[in-house]
Amino acid sequence: MNQTTVSPLQESRTATIAALVCAVTHDAFDETALSAAKLLIADGIAVAVAGSAEQAPRLVAAHVRDMGCREASSVWSFGFRTAPMQAAYANAVAMHVLDFEPMSSPPTHALSLTLPVALALGEALRTTGREIVTACAKGFEMQGRVLLASSHDRGSLPFHTPGVVGVMGSAVAASHLLGLDAKQLANALGIAASRCAGLSANTGSMVKCTHCGNVAAAGLEAAMLSKRGFTAHPDIFGADHGYVHTFFPKHFDYDVLFQFGKPFRFVDPGMAVKFFPSKYPTHFAIAAALALRDVVRNPDDIVRVHIDTPEIADADRPQPRSGLEGKFSFQYTAAAALLDGRVGIESFTEDRRFRDDMVRLLAKIELMRDPTRSRDTSNMQVSISVTLRDGTTHKRTCDHPPGSWGHPIDRNMHNAKVRSCLGVRFSNDKIEHVLELVGALDRLAADDVQNLMALLRE
């Protein structure tokens, strides 16, 4: 077992990170950081608006509405307001349901756990856009630092990664807007640590999107309780049977955690922007399959498809039970790309999953998991070979899908993604108004933030 790296001068690790987080204000973010944050916020809002049309968010919105809570924070696209915790929960579910939001490095879903919290609480408190952006940025950074400090292997956590890491980000975002001091933030982190959950077995079902909703609500609740004087173990990071001891027992580098903001992880290395609404490793298969379209003129000519992947068992799903589960299948996503020449929201409907051409092609696909290949999405590869009726075999390999870490984001592609997602619910005029406000979010007065929330609500 690797030894935990401890900074010898620190008496309480939780107090140390809480003090570092509280010391970060809006002035810590230069124009590069603000631009990166607003790009991510625009992406998250757009994905949530598109996601609100899916069945799971509709059910959650109806459930939240029936609770009859005080009308303080907007539930986007559903025309009503509710208590901040419930709004954050519902909007986070909508933001995650498509699996279309950006990914932190190391990978986790950082936006749906923090952005709905900052906007719901910011609306209820009538906060300026400047503080909302700051809260989001600090929440992003907290998750990125915990992930980097833990250096855990893919699949080693007992729960879905956002359920373990994300609650720290949501608690930090909420604590900033509530004005908690370092001692109160330490308590909020302690409360939040007991909210970790989310079983990976539910990947491919409706439940997965509620993992992010639960984390958003739990982190917000932790901060609100701490604000009222609720307490927790004063050193939840350093305690035996605490957060680190329970979830990251093999390794945790506190010095990495204490480098909070030097530089901010959402800027360097940045987040991977998703251009396909599916599990991130499947993007490698999709990109390789799309590259084969120049030789696959007619998908009916395909005799055999062979996919070589790393050892990622939860993406080896040869016959997904639903369109939703197809988001987590190397085989299905590759088939969709080969058949349709694109992979979008409509690729994962029940109709597309069980159409005759999809059923036929899935039966022709074999997948080989190679344990010698890296499972790290920052340097992994997926290869696809297609054999056609004329006897020829063609192969393509992807080692960095569009939008991946370390590669410039194609702003035209990203603008098209954002507008397309917003277009699921909004008119062109409304899209322009929303994007104008989001683009100036760090300069918006409290009344302008209220206007943005009203636009998202209706």
C-alpha positions as CSV (number, residue, x, y, z in Angstrom):
1,M,0.0,0.0,0.0
2,N,1.3,3.4,-0.9
3,Q,1.8,5.8,1.9
4,T,-0.3,8.9,2.1
5,T,1.7,12.1,1.4
6,V,1.3,14.4,4.4
7,S,2.3,18.0,4.7
8,P,4.1,17.9,8.1
9,L,3.2,21.4,9.1
10,Q,-0.6,20.9,8.8
11,E,-2.5,20.1,12.1
12,S,-5.9,19.9,10.4
13,R,-6.0,19.1,6.7
14,T,-9.6,20.1,6.4
15,A,-8.9,23.4,8.0
16,T,-6.1,24.0,5.6
17,I,-8.0,23.3,2.4
18,A,-11.0,25.3,3.8
19,A,-8.8,28.3,4.4
20,L,-7.3,28.1,1.0
21,V,-10.7,27.9,-0.7
22,C,-12.1,30.8,1.3
23,A,-9.1,32.9,0.3
24,V,-10.0,32.7,-3.4
25,T,-12.2,35.6,-4.6
26,H,-13.2,36.8,-8.0
27,D,-9.9,38.7,-8.3
28,A,-8.1,35.4,-8.6
29,F,-9.5,34.8,-12.1
30,D,-7.9,36.4,-15.1
31,E,-9.7,36.9,-18.5
32,T,-8.5,33.4,-19.6
33,A,-10.0,31.8,-16.6
34,L,-13.3,33.8,-16.9
35,S,-13.6,32.9,-20.6
36,A,-13.0,29.2,-19.8
37,A,-15.6,29.3,-17.0
38,K,-18.2,31.0,-19.1
39,L,-17.7,28.6,-22.0
40,L,-18.3,25.7,-19.6
41,I,-21.4,27.4,-18.0
42,A,-22.9,28.0,-21.5
43,D,-22.3,24.3,-22.3
44,G,-23.9,23.1,-19.1
45,I,-26.9,25.3,-19.4
46,A,-27.5,24.3,-23.0
47,V,-27.1,20.6,-22.2
48,A,-29.6,20.9,-19.3
49,V,-32.1,22.7,-21.5
50,A,-31.9,19.8,-24.1
51,G,-31.9,17.2,-21.3
52,S,-35.1,18.7,-19.9
53,A,-37.0,17.1,-22.8
54,E,-36.1,13.6,-21.7
55,Q,-38.3,11.4,-19.6
56,A,-36.3,11.3,-16.4
57,P,-36.1,15.0,-15.9
58,R,-39.8,15.4,-16.7
59,L,-40.6,12.8,-14.0
60,V,-38.2,14.6,-11.5
61,A,-39.7,18.0,-12.3
62,A,-43.2,16.7,-11.7
63,H,-42.0,15.1,-8.4
64,V,-40.4,18.4,-7.3
65,R,-43.4,20.5,-8.2
66,D,-45.6,18.3,-6.1
67,M,-43.5,19.0,-3.0
68,G,-44.9,22.5,-3.0
69,C,-41.8,24.2,-1.7
70,R,-41.3,28.0,-1.5
71,E,-40.8,29.6,-4.9
72,A,-37.3,30.9,-4.9
73,S,-35.3,29.1,-7.6
74,S,-36.2,28.2,-11.2
75,V,-36.6,24.7,-12.6
76,W,-35.4,25.2,-16.1
77,S,-37.9,24.7,-19.0
78,F,-40.7,23.6,-16.7
79,G,-42.2,27.0,-15.8
80,F,-42.1,27.0,-12.1
81,R,-39.9,27.9,-9.1
82,T,-39.2,25.9,-5.9
83,A,-36.7,25.8,-3.0
84,P,-33.0,26.1,-4.0
85,M,-32.2,22.5,-3.0
86,Q,-35.0,21.1,-5.1
87,A,-34.3,23.3,-8.1
88,A,-30.6,22.3,-8.0
89,Y,-31.6,18.7,-7.9
90,A,-34.0,18.9,-10.8
91,N,-31.6,21.0,-13.0
92,A,-28.7,18.8,-12.2
93,V,-30.7,15.7,-13.3
94,A,-31.5,17.5,-16.6
95,M,-27.9,18.5,-17.1
96,H,-26.6,15.0,-16.7
97,V,-29.3,12.9,-18.3
98,L,-27.8,13.1,-21.8
99,D,-24.2,12.4,-20.7
100,F,-23.3,15.4,-22.7
101,E,-21.6,17.8,-20.2
102,P,-17.8,18.5,-20.2
103,M,-15.4,16.3,-18.3
104,S,-12.8,17.2,-15.8
105,S,-9.3,15.8,-15.9
106,P,-9.0,13.3,-14.2
107,P,-12.5,12.4,-15.5
108,T,-15.7,13.2,-13.7
109,H,-18.8,15.2,-14.4
110,A,-18.0,18.5,-12.7
111,L,-20.7,20.8,-14.1
112,S,-24.0,19.2,-13.1
113,L,-22.8,19.1,-9.5
114,T,-21.9,22.8,-9.2
115,L,-23.5,25.0,-11.9
116,P,-27.2,24.1,-10.9
117,V,-26.2,24.8,-7.2
118,A,-24.7,28.2,-8.0
119,L,-27.6,29.3,-10.2
120,A,-30.3,28.1,-7.9
121,L,-28.8,29.6,-4.8
122,G,-27.7,32.7,-6.7
123,E,-31.2,33.3,-7.9
124,A,-32.7,32.8,-4.4
125,L,-30.1,35.1,-2.8
126,R,-30.3,37.7,-5.6
127,T,-26.6,37.3,-6.2
128,T,-24.6,39.0,-8.9
129,G,-23.3,37.1,-11.9
130,R,-19.7,37.8,-10.8
131,E,-20.2,35.7,-7.6
132,I,-22.0,33.0,-9.4
133,V,-19.1,32.5,-11.8
134,T,-16.7,32.5,-8.9
135,A,-18.7,29.9,-7.0
136,C,-18.7,27.7,-10.1
137,A,-15.0,28.1,-10.7
138,K,-14.2,27.2,-7.0
139,G,-16.5,24.2,-7.2
140,F,-14.8,23.0,-10.4
141,E,-11.4,23.4,-8.8
142,M,-12.3,21.5,-5.6
143,Q,-13.3,18.5,-7.6
144,G,-10.3,18.6,-9.9
145,R,-7.9,18.9,-6.9
146,V,-9.5,15.9,-5.0
147,L,-9.3,13.8,-8.2
148,L,-5.7,14.7,-8.8
149,A,-4.7,14.2,-5.2
150,S,-6.3,10.7,-5.1
151,S,-4.9,9.4,-8.4
152,H,-7.3,6.5,-8.1
153,D,-7.6,3.9,-10.9
154,R,-10.6,3.7,-13.2
155,G,-13.3,1.7,-11.5
156,S,-11.6,1.5,-8.1
157,L,-14.1,3.7,-6.2
158,P,-17.0,1.9,-4.5
159,F,-19.4,4.5,-5.9
160,H,-19.9,6.4,-9.1
161,T,-17.1,9.0,-9.2
162,P,-19.4,12.2,-9.1
163,G,-21.1,10.7,-6.0
164,V,-17.8,10.6,-4.1
165,V,-16.0,13.7,-5.5
166,G,-18.8,16.0,-6.7
167,V,-20.3,16.6,-3.3
168,M,-17.1,18.5,-2.2
169,G,-17.5,20.7,-5.3
170,S,-21.2,21.4,-4.7
171,A,-20.5,22.2,-1.0
172,V,-17.7,24.6,-2.0
173,A,-19.9,26.4,-4.6
174,A,-22.8,26.9,-2.2
175,S,-20.5,27.9,0.7
176,H,-19.0,30.7,-1.4
177,L,-22.4,32.2,-2.2
178,L,-23.5,31.8,1.5
179,G,-20.4,33.6,2.6
180,L,-19.2,30.9,4.9
181,D,-15.9,31.4,6.7
182,A,-13.2,28.7,6.8
183,K,-14.5,27.0,10.0
184,Q,-18.0,26.9,8.5
185,L,-16.7,25.5,5.2
186,A,-14.9,22.8,7.1
187,N,-18.1,21.8,8.7
188,A,-19.9,21.9,5.3
189,L,-17.3,19.6,3.9
190,G,-17.7,17.3,6.8
191,I,-21.5,17.2,6.4
192,A,-21.1,16.7,2.6
193,A,-18.7,13.7,3.1
194,S,-21.5,11.7,4.7
195,R,-23.6,12.2,1.6
196,C,-21.3,10.3,-0.8
197,A,-23.3,7.7,-2.8
198,G,-24.3,6.5,-6.3
199,L,-24.0,2.9,-7.4
200,S,-22.3,2.2,-10.7
201,A,-24.6,-0.7,-11.4
202,N,-27.3,1.9,-12.2
203,T,-25.2,3.2,-15.2
204,G,-27.5,2.8,-18.2
205,S,-30.7,3.4,-16.2
206,M,-32.6,6.5,-15.3
207,V,-31.1,6.4,-11.8
208,K,-27.6,7.5,-13.0
209,C,-28.7,11.1,-13.7
210,T,-30.1,11.4,-10.2
211,H,-26.6,10.7,-8.8
212,C,-25.6,14.2,-9.9
213,G,-28.9,15.6,-8.8
214,N,-28.5,14.1,-5.3
215,V,-24.9,15.4,-5.1
216,A,-25.9,18.9,-6.1
217,A,-28.7,19.0,-3.5
218,A,-26.5,17.3,-0.8
219,G,-23.7,19.8,-1.1
220,L,-26.1,22.7,-1.1
221,E,-27.8,21.3,2.0
222,A,-24.5,20.8,3.7
223,A,-23.5,24.5,3.2
224,M,-27.0,25.7,4.3
225,L,-26.9,23.5,7.5
226,S,-23.4,24.8,8.3
227,K,-24.6,28.3,7.9
228,R,-27.1,27.6,10.6
229,G,-24.5,26.3,13.0
230,F,-24.6,22.6,12.2
231,T,-21.3,20.9,12.8
232,A,-19.4,17.8,11.6
233,H,-16.0,16.2,12.4
234,P,-13.6,19.1,12.3
235,D,-11.1,17.2,10.1
236,I,-13.1,15.0,7.8
237,F,-10.2,14.8,5.3
238,G,-7.6,13.7,7.8
239,A,-9.8,11.6,10.2
240,D,-9.6,7.8,10.6
241,H,-12.7,6.5,8.8
242,G,-13.1,10.0,7.3
243,Y,-13.4,11.0,3.7
244,V,-9.8,10.1,2.5
245,H,-9.5,7.1,4.7
246,T,-12.7,5.6,3.4
247,F,-12.6,6.4,-0.3
248,F,-8.9,6.9,-1.1
249,P,-7.0,4.6,1.3
250,K,-4.2,3.7,-1.1
251,H,-3.0,7.1,-2.0
252,F,-3.9,10.8,-1.4
253,D,-1.4,13.6,-1.9
254,Y,-2.4,16.5,0.4
255,D,0.3,18.7,-1.1
256,V,-1.6,18.4,-4.5
257,L,-4.9,19.3,-2.8
258,F,-3.2,22.3,-1.1
259,Q,-2.2,23.6,-4.5
260,F,-5.8,24.8,-4.9
261,G,-5.9,27.3,-7.8
262,K,-2.2,27.0,-8.8
263,P,-3.2,26.8,-11.6
264,F,-6.9,26.3,-11.8
265,R,-7.6,22.8,-13.2
266,F,-10.6,23.9,-15.3
267,V,-8.1,26.1,-17.2
268,D,-5.0,23.9,-17.2
269,P,-5.4,21.2,-18.4
270,G,-9.0,22.3,-18.9
271,M,-12.1,20.2,-19.4
272,A,-12.9,17.9,-22.3
273,V,-15.9,19.2,-24.2
274,K,-18.2,16.5,-25.3
275,F,-19.4,16.6,-28.9
276,F,-21.3,13.2,-28.6
277,P,-23.9,12.6,-25.8
278,S,-22.5,9.4,-24.4
279,K,-20.0,7.9,-22.0
280,Y,-16.6,9.6,-22.6
281,P,-14.6,6.4,-23.6
282,T,-17.2,5.7,-26.3
283,H,-16.1,9.0,-28.0
284,F,-13.0,7.2,-29.1
285,A,-15.0,4.5,-30.8
286,I,-17.4,7.0,-32.4
287,A,-14.5,9.1,-33.8
288,A,-12.8,6.0,-35.2
289,A,-16.1,4.8,-36.7
290,L,-16.9,8.2,-38.3
291,A,-13.4,8.2,-39.8
292,L,-14.4,5.0,-41.6
293,R,-17.4,6.5,-43.3
294,D,-15.2,7.6,-46.2
295,V,-14.8,3.9,-47.2
296,V,-18.2,2.6,-45.9
297,R,-20.5,4.1,-48.6
298,N,-23.3,1.6,-47.8
299,P,-23.5,0.1,-44.3
300,D,-25.3,-2.9,-45.8
301,D,-21.9,-3.8,-47.3
302,I,-20.4,-4.4,-43.8
303,V,-19.7,-8.1,-43.2
304,R,-17.8,-7.7,-39.9
305,V,-16.7,-5.1,-37.4
306,H,-13.9,-5.6,-34.9
307,I,-13.3,-3.1,-32.1
308,D,-10.1,-3.1,-30.0
309,T,-10.5,-1.3,-26.7
310,P,-8.8,-1.0,-23.3
311,E,-10.1,-3.1,-20.4
312,I,-13.2,-1.0,-19.8
313,A,-15.8,-3.6,-18.9
314,D,-18.7,-1.2,-18.2
315,A,-18.5,0.0,-21.9
316,D,-18.5,-3.5,-23.3
317,R,-22.3,-3.9,-23.9
318,P,-22.9,-5.8,-27.1
319,Q,-26.7,-5.7,-26.8
320,P,-27.8,-2.7,-24.8
321,R,-31.2,-3.1,-23.3
322,S,-32.4,0.4,-24.3
323,G,-31.4,3.4,-26.3
324,L,-30.3,5.0,-23.0
325,E,-28.0,2.1,-22.2
326,G,-26.5,2.5,-25.7
327,K,-24.8,5.6,-24.4
328,F,-22.5,3.3,-22.4
329,S,-21.7,0.8,-25.2
330,F,-18.7,0.8,-27.4
331,Q,-20.6,-1.5,-29.8
332,Y,-23.7,0.6,-30.0
333,T,-22.1,4.0,-30.4
334,A,-19.8,2.7,-33.1
335,A,-22.7,1.1,-34.9
336,A,-24.7,4.4,-34.7
337,A,-21.7,6.3,-36.2
338,L,-21.2,3.8,-39.0
339,L,-25.0,3.7,-39.9
340,D,-25.9,7.4,-39.6
341,G,-22.6,9.3,-40.1
342,R,-23.3,11.2,-36.9
343,V,-24.1,10.6,-33.2
344,G,-26.5,12.9,-31.5
345,I,-29.3,13.0,-29.0
346,E,-31.6,11.2,-31.4
347,S,-29.1,8.3,-31.6
348,F,-30.2,7.0,-28.2
349,T,-34.0,6.7,-28.6
350,E,-35.8,3.4,-28.3
351,D,-36.7,3.6,-31.9
352,R,-33.1,3.9,-33.1
353,R,-31.9,1.2,-30.8
354,F,-34.3,-1.4,-32.1
355,R,-34.5,-0.4,-35.8
356,D,-33.7,-3.3,-38.1
357,D,-30.4,-1.9,-39.5
358,M,-29.1,-1.4,-35.9
359,V,-30.1,-4.9,-34.9
360,R,-28.4,-6.4,-37.9
361,L,-25.1,-4.4,-37.5
362,L,-24.8,-5.1,-33.7
363,A,-24.9,-8.8,-34.5
364,K,-21.8,-8.3,-36.8
365,I,-19.7,-6.6,-34.1
366,E,-17.0,-8.3,-32.0
367,L,-15.0,-6.5,-29.3
368,M,-11.6,-7.4,-27.9
369,R,-10.6,-5.8,-24.5
370,D,-6.8,-5.5,-24.3
371,P,-5.5,-5.2,-20.8
372,T,-2.2,-3.8,-22.0
373,R,-3.9,-0.7,-23.4
374,S,-4.2,2.4,-21.2
375,R,-7.6,3.0,-19.7
376,D,-6.7,6.6,-19.0
377,T,-8.9,8.7,-21.3
378,S,-6.1,11.3,-21.6
379,N,-3.9,8.8,-23.5
380,M,-6.0,5.8,-24.5
381,Q,-6.8,4.5,-28.0
382,V,-9.7,2.6,-29.6
383,S,-9.3,1.0,-33.0
384,I,-12.1,-0.2,-35.4
385,S,-11.7,-2.5,-38.4
386,V,-14.5,-3.0,-40.9
387,T,-14.5,-5.8,-43.4
388,L,-16.7,-5.2,-46.5
389,R,-18.4,-7.5,-49.0
390,D,-15.7,-7.0,-51.5
391,G,-13.2,-8.6,-49.1
392,T,-11.4,-5.4,-48.1
393,T,-10.7,-4.5,-44.5
394,H,-10.3,-0.9,-43.4
395,K,-9.0,0.2,-40.0
396,R,-9.1,3.6,-38.1
397,T,-7.7,4.4,-34.7
398,C,-8.7,7.3,-32.4
399,D,-6.4,8.6,-29.6
400,H,-8.1,12.0,-29.0
401,P,-11.7,12.6,-30.0
402,P,-12.8,16.2,-30.7
403,G,-12.8,18.4,-27.7
404,S,-10.4,16.3,-25.7
405,W,-7.9,17.6,-23.1
406,G,-4.8,19.3,-24.5
407,H,-6.3,20.1,-27.8
408,P,-7.9,23.4,-28.8
409,I,-11.7,23.5,-28.8
410,D,-13.2,24.2,-32.2
411,R,-15.3,27.2,-31.2
412,N,-17.5,26.8,-34.3
413,M,-18.3,23.2,-33.3
414,H,-18.9,24.2,-29.8
415,N,-21.2,27.1,-30.8
416,A,-23.2,24.7,-33.0
417,K,-23.5,22.2,-30.1
418,V,-24.7,24.9,-27.7
419,R,-27.2,26.4,-30.1
420,S,-28.5,22.9,-31.1
421,C,-29.1,22.0,-27.5
422,L,-30.8,25.2,-26.7
423,G,-32.9,24.8,-29.8
424,V,-34.5,21.7,-28.4
425,R,-36.7,24.0,-26.2
426,F,-36.0,27.6,-27.3
427,S,-36.7,29.8,-30.3
428,N,-33.9,31.5,-32.1
429,D,-34.6,34.9,-30.5
430,K,-34.6,33.3,-27.1
431,I,-31.3,31.5,-27.8
432,E,-29.6,34.8,-28.7
433,H,-30.9,36.5,-25.6
434,V,-29.7,33.6,-23.3
435,L,-26.3,33.5,-24.9
436,E,-25.9,37.2,-24.6
437,L,-26.6,37.1,-20.9
438,V,-24.4,34.0,-20.3
439,G,-21.5,35.6,-22.3
440,A,-21.6,38.6,-19.9
441,L,-22.4,36.6,-16.8
442,D,-19.5,37.8,-14.7
443,R,-20.7,41.4,-15.4
444,L,-24.4,40.9,-14.7
445,A,-26.1,42.7,-11.9
446,A,-28.5,40.8,-9.7
447,D,-31.5,41.9,-11.7
448,D,-30.0,40.7,-14.9
449,V,-29.3,37.3,-13.3
450,Q,-33.0,37.2,-12.4
451,N,-33.8,37.9,-16.1
452,L,-31.6,35.0,-17.2
453,M,-33.3,32.7,-14.8
454,A,-36.7,33.7,-16.0
455,L,-35.6,32.9,-19.6
456,L,-34.4,29.5,-18.6
457,R,-37.5,28.8,-16.5
458,E,-40.1,29.3,-19.2
